[in-house]
Amino acid sequence: MPSPSKRLLNLSLRAATLVSKFALIFVLAKFLEPAEVALYGLLSATVFYVLMALGFDFYTYASREIIVTNRREWAGILRDQGMFYGITYTALLPLCLLLFWLGLLPWSLAVWFFPLLTLEHLAQEFNRLLVAISEPLWASVVMFVRSGAWAIAAALWMWLDTAQRSLEFVLAAWTLGVLAACLLGASRLRNLDSDSLKRKVNWQWIRQGIRIAFPFVLATLSLRALYTVDRYWLEALGGLEVLAAYVLFIGIANAIMSFLDAAVFSFAYPALIAAAGKGDRADFDRRMGRLARHTVSVTLGLSSAALVCAGPVIGWLDRPSYTEHFGLLYWTVLAAVLSSVSMIPHYGLYARRKDRPIILSHLASLPLFLVATFAFIPLLGHAAVPAAMTAAFLFLLLAKLAAFKRCGPLPANN
């Protein structure tokens, strides 16, 4: 299939995934009680936060290694990466029981939490791997099964069958969808050359990866904490009904980043890394310019559409909990815009292996968010949480942009 056709199909799959997520969150808001929507938001945020620790951001090392390694060695690299994940699973999964013992999540959700955590992590790794080995189309297929297909099925089923309008049904559909995505991703890798599996596990490679990934995981956990602490803090400030509205609005805003990741970043960053690795200054600059143009145009278009269309759709829900707190949407969309634009210098720094400014800015974002929230509470009340998120992402944009400019032109490879 020609490359333009593959790109069109890729975008179609990602667009379908995006539409499915939209449909699901609105169906949940329509048919579930606000308290159930709030619990769904807490569970999903916690799952995606903990899986960051589970994966240890090891992919930041492994993906770059795979891109520059002969295909015949990929199976051995993946085996070694799997050995590392076996260690993190053994160490961290038992600690997750503290989430329920401390009352952060109700024990009734534990039966869903652990399967979802494991399956989401594996599906995420399959998706990242397929992008790294330049198979973005298959990555889109896995992403659609992981986040789109089950959401469509669940939304339609809930619409047609009132008996299935429950949080338990949604979580069961989510679990089955992610399991199917894992099986699909694994099947795509079954034809890798297995000769490299005959060598012993490369523990030195794993230790090197841990050393490189450790600062990244600290930075990622710090940044990702914004998307987790915000929900718990908003619940404490405004209760479950305010949290339910925030979960709906943050779902709308985060769709901007989801679409960018699908339509722009997944295509751009492997080639950007390759250009930087070869020292091809002209190609690197050209790709950075294209990345900037596409990111800004898509971000502005989607954010404008979100603000225009959200009002009528929220009215259709006919739930006072959402209309009363509509102002939270403006903060969440603004935060998403700043986050999206900050990815332009982020990928430029990442491609040039300038990891230090990325790590330091991410580490600083969490304390900045906490301080800003405390400062904004007297003035904004529960809206202080998304306002502080906006301040944190503005800081990330400015810090990464300044760091990228300090790098200067890419040194040409002579």
C-alpha positions as CSV (number, residue, x, y, z in Angstrom):
1,M,0.0,0.0,0.0
2,P,1.5,3.4,-0.9
3,S,2.6,5.6,1.9
4,P,-0.1,8.3,1.4
5,S,-2.8,5.6,1.6
6,K,-1.2,4.2,4.8
7,R,-1.1,7.6,6.3
8,L,-4.8,8.2,5.4
9,L,-5.8,4.9,6.9
10,N,-3.7,5.6,10.0
11,L,-5.4,9.0,10.5
12,S,-8.8,7.3,10.0
13,L,-8.1,4.8,12.7
14,R,-6.8,7.4,15.1
15,A,-9.8,9.6,14.3
16,A,-12.1,6.7,14.9
17,T,-10.4,6.1,18.3
18,L,-10.8,9.8,19.2
19,V,-14.4,9.8,18.2
20,S,-15.0,6.6,20.2
21,K,-13.4,8.1,23.3
22,F,-15.6,11.2,22.9
23,A,-18.7,9.0,22.5
24,L,-17.9,6.9,25.5
25,I,-17.3,9.8,27.9
26,F,-20.5,11.5,26.9
27,V,-22.5,8.2,27.1
28,L,-21.1,7.7,30.6
29,A,-22.0,11.3,31.5
30,K,-25.5,10.7,30.1
31,F,-26.3,7.3,31.6
32,L,-24.2,7.0,34.8
33,E,-24.6,8.9,38.0
34,P,-22.0,11.6,38.5
35,A,-20.5,9.7,41.4
36,E,-19.8,6.7,39.0
37,V,-18.3,9.0,36.4
38,A,-16.1,10.4,39.1
39,L,-15.0,7.0,40.2
40,Y,-14.2,6.0,36.6
41,G,-12.1,9.1,36.3
42,L,-10.2,8.3,39.5
43,L,-9.6,4.7,38.5
44,S,-8.4,5.5,35.0
45,A,-6.1,8.3,36.2
46,T,-4.6,6.0,38.9
47,V,-4.1,3.1,36.4
48,F,-2.3,5.3,33.9
49,Y,-0.2,6.9,36.7
50,V,0.9,3.6,38.2
51,L,1.7,2.0,34.8
52,M,4.3,4.8,34.3
53,A,6.1,3.5,37.4
54,L,5.6,-0.1,36.2
55,G,7.2,0.6,32.9
56,F,9.9,2.7,34.5
57,D,10.1,4.8,31.3
58,F,12.4,2.0,30.0
59,Y,11.0,2.6,26.5
60,T,12.9,5.9,26.3
61,Y,16.1,3.8,26.2
62,A,14.8,0.7,24.4
63,S,13.1,2.6,21.6
64,R,16.2,4.6,20.6
65,E,18.2,1.4,20.8
66,I,15.8,-0.5,18.5
67,I,15.7,2.3,16.0
68,V,19.5,2.1,15.5
69,T,19.9,-1.7,15.9
70,N,19.7,-4.3,13.1
71,R,16.3,-6.0,12.8
72,R,17.8,-9.4,13.5
73,E,18.6,-8.3,17.1
74,W,15.1,-7.0,17.9
75,A,13.8,-10.3,19.5
76,G,16.7,-10.4,21.9
77,I,16.2,-6.7,22.9
78,L,12.5,-7.3,23.5
79,R,13.3,-10.4,25.6
80,D,15.7,-8.4,27.7
81,Q,13.2,-5.6,28.1
82,G,10.6,-8.2,29.2
83,M,13.0,-9.5,31.9
84,F,13.3,-6.0,33.3
85,Y,9.5,-5.6,33.4
86,G,9.3,-8.9,35.3
87,I,11.4,-7.3,38.0
88,T,9.2,-4.1,38.2
89,Y,6.0,-6.2,38.2
90,T,7.3,-8.3,41.1
91,A,8.3,-5.2,43.1
92,L,5.5,-2.8,42.5
93,L,2.2,-4.7,42.0
94,P,2.0,-5.7,45.7
95,L,2.6,-2.1,46.7
96,C,-0.5,-1.1,44.8
97,L,-2.6,-2.7,47.5
98,L,-1.9,0.5,49.5
99,L,-4.1,2.4,47.2
100,F,-7.1,0.5,48.6
101,W,-5.8,0.1,52.1
102,L,-5.4,3.8,52.5
103,G,-8.8,4.5,51.1
104,L,-7.7,6.3,47.9
105,L,-9.8,3.9,45.9
106,P,-12.7,1.7,47.1
107,W,-11.9,-2.1,47.5
108,S,-14.7,-2.9,45.0
109,L,-12.5,-1.5,42.2
110,A,-9.5,-3.7,43.1
111,V,-10.8,-6.6,41.0
112,W,-10.6,-4.4,37.9
113,F,-7.6,-2.3,38.8
114,F,-4.9,-5.0,38.6
115,P,-5.9,-6.6,35.3
116,L,-6.4,-3.2,33.7
117,L,-3.0,-2.0,35.0
118,T,-1.2,-5.0,33.6
119,L,-3.0,-5.1,30.3
120,E,-2.8,-1.3,29.7
121,H,0.9,-1.4,30.3
122,L,1.5,-4.2,27.9
123,A,-0.7,-2.6,25.2
124,Q,1.1,0.7,25.7
125,E,4.5,-1.0,25.2
126,F,3.3,-2.8,22.1
127,N,2.0,0.5,20.7
128,R,5.3,2.3,21.4
129,L,7.3,-0.6,19.9
130,L,5.3,-0.6,16.7
131,V,5.9,3.2,16.3
132,A,9.6,2.8,17.0
133,I,10.0,0.1,14.3
134,S,8.2,2.4,11.8
135,E,4.9,0.5,11.7
136,P,2.6,3.4,12.7
137,L,-0.3,1.8,10.9
138,W,-0.2,-1.3,13.0
139,A,0.3,0.9,16.1
140,S,-2.9,2.7,15.1
141,V,-4.8,-0.6,14.8
142,V,-3.6,-1.7,18.2
143,M,-4.6,1.8,19.6
144,F,-8.0,1.5,18.1
145,V,-8.7,-1.9,19.6
146,R,-7.2,-0.7,22.9
147,S,-9.2,2.6,23.2
148,G,-11.7,2.7,20.4
149,A,-13.4,-0.5,19.5
150,W,-14.5,-1.5,23.0
151,A,-15.7,2.1,23.7
152,I,-17.9,2.0,20.6
153,A,-19.3,-1.4,21.6
154,A,-19.9,-0.3,25.2
155,A,-21.5,3.0,24.3
156,L,-23.9,1.3,21.8
157,W,-24.8,-1.4,24.3
158,M,-25.5,1.0,27.1
159,W,-27.6,3.1,24.7
160,L,-29.7,0.2,23.7
161,D,-29.8,-1.8,26.9
162,T,-30.7,0.1,30.1
163,A,-29.7,-2.9,32.2
164,Q,-26.0,-2.4,31.2
165,R,-25.8,1.2,32.3
166,S,-23.4,0.6,35.2
167,L,-19.7,1.2,36.0
168,E,-19.0,-2.5,36.2
169,F,-20.2,-3.1,32.6
170,V,-17.9,-0.3,31.4
171,L,-14.9,-1.7,33.3
172,A,-15.5,-5.2,31.9
173,A,-15.7,-3.9,28.4
174,W,-12.5,-1.9,28.9
175,T,-10.7,-5.0,30.2
176,L,-11.7,-7.1,27.2
177,G,-10.7,-4.4,24.8
178,V,-7.2,-4.0,26.2
179,L,-6.7,-7.8,26.3
180,A,-7.6,-7.9,22.6
181,A,-5.1,-5.1,21.8
182,C,-2.4,-7.0,23.6
183,L,-3.0,-10.2,21.6
184,L,-3.1,-8.2,18.4
185,G,0.2,-6.4,19.2
186,A,1.9,-9.7,20.1
187,S,0.7,-11.4,16.9
188,R,2.4,-8.6,14.8
189,L,5.8,-9.5,16.3
190,R,5.6,-13.3,15.9
191,N,7.8,-13.3,12.8
192,L,10.8,-11.6,14.3
193,D,14.1,-13.4,13.8
194,S,14.5,-15.6,16.9
195,D,18.3,-16.3,16.6
196,S,19.1,-13.4,19.0
197,L,17.1,-15.2,21.7
198,K,19.8,-17.9,21.9
199,R,22.2,-15.4,23.5
200,K,22.1,-14.9,27.2
201,V,20.1,-12.1,28.8
202,N,22.2,-8.9,28.5
203,W,22.1,-7.7,32.1
204,Q,24.7,-5.0,31.3
205,W,22.3,-3.6,28.7
206,I,19.5,-3.7,31.2
207,R,21.5,-1.9,33.8
208,Q,22.5,0.7,31.3
209,G,18.9,1.2,30.4
210,I,18.0,1.6,34.1
211,R,20.6,4.2,34.6
212,I,19.4,6.1,31.5
213,A,15.7,5.7,32.2
214,F,15.8,6.4,36.0
215,P,15.9,10.2,35.6
216,F,13.2,9.9,32.9
217,V,10.8,8.0,35.2
218,L,11.2,10.5,38.0
219,A,10.4,13.3,35.5
220,T,7.5,11.3,34.0
221,L,6.0,10.5,37.4
222,S,6.3,14.1,38.4
223,L,4.6,15.3,35.3
224,R,2.0,12.5,35.3
225,A,1.2,13.3,38.9
226,L,-0.5,16.5,37.6
227,Y,-3.1,14.3,35.9
228,T,-3.7,12.2,39.0
229,V,-3.3,14.6,42.0
230,D,-5.7,17.0,40.2
231,R,-8.6,14.6,40.4
232,Y,-8.1,13.7,44.1
233,W,-7.6,17.4,45.0
234,L,-10.6,18.5,43.1
235,E,-12.7,15.8,44.8
236,A,-11.5,17.1,48.2
237,L,-12.3,20.7,47.2
238,G,-15.6,20.2,45.4
239,G,-16.9,16.7,45.9
240,L,-17.8,13.9,43.5
241,E,-20.2,16.0,41.4
242,V,-17.5,18.7,40.6
243,L,-15.0,15.9,39.9
244,A,-17.5,14.2,37.5
245,A,-17.7,17.5,35.5
246,Y,-13.9,17.8,35.5
247,V,-13.5,14.2,34.3
248,L,-15.8,15.0,31.4
249,F,-14.0,18.3,30.5
250,I,-10.5,16.9,30.9
251,G,-11.5,14.1,28.6
252,I,-12.5,16.6,25.9
253,A,-9.3,18.6,26.4
254,N,-7.0,15.5,26.4
255,A,-8.4,14.4,23.1
256,I,-6.4,17.2,21.5
257,M,-3.1,15.6,22.7
258,S,-4.4,12.1,21.7
259,F,-5.1,13.2,18.1
260,L,-1.7,15.0,17.9
261,D,0.1,11.9,19.1
262,A,-1.7,9.9,16.4
263,A,-1.6,12.3,13.5
264,V,1.6,14.2,14.0
265,F,4.0,12.9,16.7
266,S,3.9,9.2,15.9
267,F,5.0,10.0,12.3
268,A,7.5,12.7,13.2
269,Y,9.6,11.6,16.0
270,P,11.3,8.4,14.6
271,A,12.4,10.4,11.5
272,L,13.5,13.3,13.7
273,I,15.7,11.0,15.8
274,A,17.1,9.4,12.7
275,A,18.0,12.9,11.2
276,A,19.6,14.0,14.4
277,G,21.5,10.7,14.7
278,K,22.9,11.1,11.2
279,G,23.8,14.8,11.8
280,D,21.7,15.8,8.8
281,R,21.1,19.4,9.8
282,A,19.0,20.4,6.8
283,D,16.7,17.4,7.2
284,F,16.4,17.9,11.0
285,D,15.5,21.6,10.6
286,R,13.0,20.8,7.9
287,R,11.3,18.2,10.0
288,M,11.3,20.4,13.1
289,G,9.6,23.2,11.0
290,R,7.0,20.7,9.7
291,L,6.4,19.4,13.3
292,A,5.8,23.0,14.6
293,R,3.4,23.9,11.8
294,H,1.4,20.8,12.0
295,T,1.2,20.9,15.8
296,V,0.1,24.5,16.0
297,S,-2.5,24.2,13.3
298,V,-4.0,21.0,14.6
299,T,-4.0,22.3,18.2
300,L,-5.8,25.5,17.3
301,G,-8.3,23.7,15.1
302,L,-9.2,21.1,17.7
303,S,-9.3,23.4,20.7
304,S,-11.6,25.8,18.8
305,A,-13.9,23.0,17.8
306,A,-14.0,21.7,21.4
307,L,-15.1,25.1,22.8
308,V,-17.7,25.6,20.0
309,C,-19.3,22.2,20.2
310,A,-19.1,21.5,23.9
311,G,-22.0,23.8,24.9
312,P,-24.8,22.1,22.9
313,V,-23.5,18.7,23.8
314,I,-23.3,19.5,27.5
315,G,-26.8,20.8,27.3
316,W,-28.0,17.6,25.7
317,L,-26.7,15.6,28.7
318,D,-29.3,17.3,30.8
319,R,-27.2,16.9,34.0
320,P,-27.0,20.0,36.2
321,S,-23.6,18.8,37.6
322,Y,-22.0,19.5,34.2
323,T,-23.7,22.7,33.2
324,E,-23.1,24.3,36.6
325,H,-19.3,23.8,36.3
326,F,-18.9,24.5,32.6
327,G,-16.3,27.2,33.3
328,L,-13.8,24.4,34.1
329,L,-13.8,23.5,30.4
330,Y,-12.0,26.7,29.5
331,W,-9.1,26.0,31.9
332,T,-8.8,22.4,30.8
333,V,-8.7,23.3,27.1
334,L,-6.1,26.1,27.7
335,A,-3.9,23.7,29.6
336,A,-4.2,21.1,26.8
337,V,-3.2,23.8,24.2
338,L,-0.1,24.8,26.2
339,S,0.8,21.1,26.8
340,S,0.5,20.3,23.0
341,V,2.6,23.2,21.9
342,S,5.3,22.4,24.5
343,M,5.8,19.0,22.7
344,I,7.5,20.8,19.7
345,P,10.7,21.7,21.7
346,H,10.2,18.5,23.7
347,Y,10.7,16.3,20.6
348,G,13.5,18.5,19.4
349,L,15.4,18.0,22.6
350,Y,14.6,14.3,22.8
351,A,15.8,13.7,19.2
352,R,19.1,15.4,20.0
353,R,19.4,13.5,23.2
354,K,19.3,16.6,25.3
355,D,17.5,14.8,28.2
356,R,18.6,17.0,31.1
357,P,16.3,20.0,30.4
358,I,13.3,17.7,29.8
359,I,13.9,15.9,33.1
360,L,14.5,19.1,35.1
361,S,11.4,20.9,33.7
362,H,9.2,17.8,34.4
363,L,10.5,17.5,37.9
364,A,9.8,21.2,38.6
365,S,6.3,21.0,37.2
366,L,4.8,19.1,40.1
367,P,5.9,21.5,42.9
368,L,4.9,24.4,40.7
369,F,1.5,22.9,40.3
370,L,1.1,22.3,44.1
371,V,2.2,25.9,45.0
372,A,0.0,27.4,42.3
373,T,-3.0,25.4,43.5
374,F,-2.6,26.6,47.0
375,A,-2.1,30.2,45.8
376,F,-5.2,30.1,43.5
377,I,-7.6,28.5,46.0
378,P,-8.6,31.7,47.8
379,L,-9.4,33.4,44.5
380,L,-10.8,30.6,42.3
381,G,-12.0,27.9,44.7
382,H,-12.1,24.4,43.1
383,A,-11.2,26.0,39.7
384,A,-7.7,26.6,41.3
385,V,-6.8,23.0,40.3
386,P,-7.2,23.4,36.5
387,A,-5.8,27.0,36.7
388,A,-2.7,25.6,38.3
389,M,-2.4,22.9,35.6
390,T,-2.5,25.7,33.1
391,A,0.4,27.5,34.9
392,A,2.4,24.3,35.0
393,F,2.1,23.7,31.3
394,L,2.9,27.3,30.5
395,F,6.1,26.8,32.5
396,L,6.9,23.6,30.6
397,L,6.5,25.3,27.3
398,L,8.7,28.2,28.1
399,A,11.4,26.1,29.8
400,K,11.7,23.6,26.9
401,L,11.6,26.3,24.3
402,A,14.4,28.2,26.0
403,A,16.4,24.9,26.4
404,F,15.9,24.1,22.7
405,K,17.1,27.5,21.6
406,R,20.2,27.2,23.8
407,C,21.1,24.1,21.9
408,G,21.8,26.0,18.7
409,P,21.9,24.4,15.2
410,L,22.4,20.7,14.9
411,P,26.1,20.0,14.4
412,A,26.5,18.8,10.8
413,N,28.0,15.3,10.3
414,N,31.0,15.7,8.1
